């Protein structure tokens, strides 16, 4: 079976994503010119977005990676955040930009933001590729956002279902029969 067959519709095509990532890179470059920027990739979902965005940031920056999870193989956040990989360097007095794939409930990013804020960065902002504001359960908004999308189950361009579909070059809506339990 081909993974494309599991996609009900392409929500965001490859060209639209790349065009928006370029614009975000330009905005971030302008905002952080002359600053001590550290961009943090939230593993694993943000890898594609992070790599493309980093190539579009024209100002020097350090890169680091964090592994966090609140889904535990589920489709909905558990609200319990687990750190599987922490930063390798200090962010004290640095301008930090968290790069995330999707913001839905906001619980995970809210927790992460509080954790990183306790490490005393100069500034702390969030860039996400996708935002589902109608799912928000806490008061958090991305500082940089690629696309606002409807509350649909999406995969591709780093987003997965059960470890699959991350390598799709677009963001697509997964067919419900792929993830719904059958009696």
C-alpha positions, -999 to 999 in steps of 0.1 A, spaced: 0 0 0 12 35 -9 10 61 19 -5 86 -5 -36 63 -7 -42 70 30 -46 107 24 -82 120 20 -70 154 6 -39 175 4 -45 205 27 -12 223 20 9 215 -11 47 214 -12 50 247 -31 26 265 -8 46 253 22 80 263 7 67 297 -2 54 304 33 86 291 49 106 315 28 85 344 40 88 333 77 125 330 72 126 366 60 105 378 89 127 360 114 159 372 98 147 408 100 135 405 137 167 389 149 194 408 129 223 415 153 209 393 180 223 361 197 197 337 182 193 300 192 167 281 172 154 250 189 139 221 169 112 201 187 118 165 177 106 147 157 77 165 141 94 198 134 125 184 117 113 191 81 100 226 90 131 234 111 155 224 83 137 244 56 132 274 79 168 274 90 180 275 54 158 306 50 171 325 80 198 349 68 211 358 102 237 338 121 221 314 147 229 284 168 208 253 165 197 229 192 172 201 196 147 189 222 126 158 223 93 162 241 61 142 240 26 145 253 8 122 230 22 88 239 10 71 207 -24 87 210 -41 112 187 -49 136 215 -24 151 240 -23 135 274 -14 168 290 16 151 306 49 163 290 79 140 289 114 153 279 133 126 260 161 149 249 171 181 265 192 210 251 229 205 247 238 242 255 227 270 278 202 295 266 210 319 293 207 355 280 201 343 244 173 350 220 155 317 217 130 307 190 112 274 195 104 257 162 74 234 164 54 216 138 18 222 151 1 240 179 -33 226 188 -42 224 225 -11 245 234 -6 224 266 28 210 255 42 243 242 29 261 272 47 237 295 79 238 274 78 276 273 76 278 311 105 253 314 127 272 290 118 306 306 132 293 339 165 291 321 166 329 317 168 335 280 169 371 268 137 364 248 116 334 240 93 330 211 76 303 191 74 296 154 50 268 143 41 256 108 5 249 117 -19 264 142 -53 250 152 -66 278 174 -100 263 179 -84 234 198 -65 257 223 -69 248 259 -45 275 274 -35 311 267 -7 307 242 -3 319 206 26 314 182 47 344 174 53 332 139 28 310 122 29 293 88 -8 284 84 -39 284 105 -57 252 97 -91 236 106 -94 209 133 -86 179 110 -62 151 116 -32 160 94 1 142 86 31 149 64 60 173 63 71 160 96 37 152 112 30 116 118 4 90 128 20 62 148 54 70 134 43 70 97 37 97 70 64 121 82 82 119 49 53 132 28 63 165 11 29 180 18 4 183 47 -26 160 41 -57 150 59 -55 113 70 -85 92 60 -105 83 92 -105 46 84 -67 46 89 -69 57 126 -104 49 138 -108 17 157 -131 -8 141 -155 -29 163 
